[in-house]
Amino acid sequence: MAETTNPSMITIDGKQYDVNDLSENAKSQIANLRVTDQEIQRLNQQLAIAQTARAAYARALEAELPKTEQ
């Protein structure tokens, strides 16, 4: 789903629709999609934060391990 610059128009699967002409159920589904897209974005940001923290913890652990000769 991609939106155009006109707030009353929405593009879905390459077709443009005037949101004002859609049923209340269709408008509700659009709202649901927007909310879930925002939640996916938030979760992706949280995942990036967790992955960064994990990498930092792994580096800190590596620095604390005894050095061994191979």
Rosetta silent file (secondary structure, phi, psi, omega in degrees, C-alpha in Angstrom):
SEQUENCE: MAETTNPSMITIDGKQYDVNDLSENAKSQIANLRVTDQEIQRLNQQLAIAQTARAAYARALEAELPKTEQ
SCORE:     score description
SCORE:     0.000 S_00000001
   1 L     0.000  128.022  177.001    0.000    0.000    0.000 S_00000001
   2 E  -132.569  142.096 -178.427    1.425    3.386   -0.984 S_00000001
   3 E  -105.644  152.824  174.898   -0.159    6.773   -0.576 S_00000001
   4 L   -92.358 -179.922 -179.473   -0.005    9.778   -2.850 S_00000001
   5 L   -73.900  -21.269  176.833    0.508   13.373   -1.733 S_00000001
   6 L   -78.729  116.432 -174.758   -3.242   14.015   -1.886 S_00000001
   7 L   -64.393  -20.293  179.631   -4.523   12.929    1.558 S_00000001
   8 L   -89.729   -4.571  178.845   -7.921   11.877    0.195 S_00000001
   9 E  -108.209  145.113  176.697   -6.317    9.593   -2.412 S_00000001
  10 E  -137.515  143.717  178.258   -4.715    6.237   -1.720 S_00000001
  11 E  -109.688  123.782  178.832   -2.910    3.876   -4.072 S_00000001
  12 E  -129.178  123.153 -179.520   -3.432    0.158   -3.552 S_00000001
  13 L    51.784   40.926  175.785   -1.895   -2.399   -5.904 S_00000001
  14 L    81.737   -1.416  178.833   -1.174    0.330   -8.441 S_00000001
  15 E  -110.727  139.838  178.416   -4.724    1.724   -8.502 S_00000001
  16 E   -93.685  139.947  178.174   -5.732    5.072   -7.031 S_00000001
  17 E  -131.904  142.908  171.291   -8.842    5.400   -4.903 S_00000001
  18 E   -85.075  117.240 -176.919  -10.528    8.404   -3.354 S_00000001
  19 H   -57.996  -34.334 -179.023  -10.841    7.460    0.307 S_00000001
  20 H   -63.958  -21.791 -179.599  -14.017    9.525    0.572 S_00000001
  21 H   -90.686   -4.936 -176.749  -15.688    7.190   -1.946 S_00000001
  22 L   -86.394  158.719  178.576  -14.846    4.009   -0.032 S_00000001
  23 L   -68.145  162.800  177.914  -17.127    2.168    2.372 S_00000001
  24 H   -61.899  -36.673  178.330  -16.758    2.650    6.104 S_00000001
  25 H   -65.162  -42.055  177.869  -15.415   -0.911    6.334 S_00000001
  26 H   -62.820  -42.550  177.508  -12.768   -0.172    3.682 S_00000001
  27 H   -62.050  -37.786  177.867  -11.781    3.010    5.560 S_00000001
  28 H   -65.106  -40.980  179.019  -11.528    0.962    8.740 S_00000001
  29 H   -66.589  -36.639  175.965   -9.266   -1.575    7.017 S_00000001
  30 H   -62.577  -44.319  178.059   -7.051    1.255    5.728 S_00000001
  31 H   -61.372  -42.223  178.194   -6.775    2.579    9.281 S_00000001
  32 H   -61.761  -42.448  178.041   -5.898   -0.935   10.500 S_00000001
  33 H   -62.087  -42.159  179.861   -3.190   -1.233    7.846 S_00000001
  34 H   -63.174  -43.337  179.549   -1.718    2.116    8.842 S_00000001
  35 H   -63.809  -44.928 -179.319   -1.636    1.133   12.514 S_00000001
  36 H   -68.151  -35.456  175.482   -0.030   -2.222   11.776 S_00000001
  37 H   -61.740  -41.151  178.317    2.524   -0.582    9.436 S_00000001
  38 H   -65.471  -39.688  179.960    3.454    1.814   12.246 S_00000001
  39 H   -67.332  -39.986  176.666    3.744   -1.076   14.704 S_00000001
  40 H   -61.387  -43.155  178.256    5.976   -3.026   12.302 S_00000001
  41 H   -62.068  -43.514  178.982    8.188    0.050   11.952 S_00000001
  42 H   -62.775  -43.989  179.957    8.355    0.435   15.744 S_00000001
  43 H   -65.981  -37.486  176.420    9.211   -3.231   16.197 S_00000001
  44 H   -63.162  -38.512  176.659   11.924   -3.040   13.527 S_00000001
  45 H   -65.654  -41.977  177.548   13.442   -0.099   15.406 S_00000001
  46 H   -62.759  -40.832  178.069   13.297   -2.073   18.661 S_00000001
  47 H   -62.331  -42.595  178.322   14.950   -5.030   16.931 S_00000001
  48 H   -61.985  -40.654  177.699   17.751   -2.796   15.645 S_00000001
  49 H   -63.056  -45.821 -179.365   18.304   -1.472   19.170 S_00000001
  50 H   -64.684  -40.255  179.138   18.402   -5.002   20.600 S_00000001
  51 H   -66.121  -38.579  176.939   20.805   -6.205   17.899 S_00000001
  52 H   -64.487  -43.934  178.752   23.112   -3.256   18.559 S_00000001
  53 H   -63.591  -42.377  179.971   23.040   -3.936   22.293 S_00000001
  54 H   -61.050  -43.468  178.992   23.722   -7.633   21.742 S_00000001
  55 H   -62.138  -39.938  179.094   26.743   -6.849   19.589 S_00000001
  56 H   -66.167  -41.209  178.059   28.063   -4.489   22.284 S_00000001
  57 H   -64.265  -39.553  178.963   27.577   -7.143   24.984 S_00000001
  58 H   -63.957  -41.894  177.490   29.380   -9.718   22.832 S_00000001
  59 H   -64.459  -40.781  179.280   32.322   -7.319   22.355 S_00000001
  60 H   -65.008  -40.685  177.368   32.401   -6.604   26.091 S_00000001
  61 H   -63.677  -44.735  179.566   32.383  -10.328   26.860 S_00000001
  62 H   -58.047  -39.171  179.675   35.160  -10.964   24.358 S_00000001
  63 H   -67.805  -26.437 -178.625   37.270   -8.301   26.060 S_00000001
  64 H   -87.450  -16.351 -178.227   36.751  -10.008   29.436 S_00000001
  65 L   -73.733  145.338  179.104   37.697  -13.517   28.323 S_00000001
  66 L   -63.077  142.600  178.634   41.202  -14.693   29.112 S_00000001
  67 L   -79.241  132.236  178.354   43.603  -14.410   26.211 S_00000001
  68 L  -123.183  147.073  176.207   44.861  -17.762   24.958 S_00000001
  69 L   -90.871  142.221 -178.961   47.615  -18.531   22.524 S_00000001
  70 L  -107.043    0.000    0.000   46.759  -20.832   19.654 S_00000001
